[in-house]
């Protein structure tokens, strides 16, 4: 089952696997080429890149909600 998260601060994040892989490798990609999604406070999302989740949880930017 996919985990879901409540957004606690507005976030922009990429959802394209190729872009996520490039960013995770440290490659600089112009914002216009990232094809980011916007999530606002209170949104429930399940498509945040998995590599970003630990840091976002630790920074209290998202919280896990039931599946």
Secondary structure by P-SEA (a helix, b strand, c coil): cbbbbbbccbbbbbccaaaaaaaaacccccccccbbbbbccccccccccccaaaaaaaacccccccc
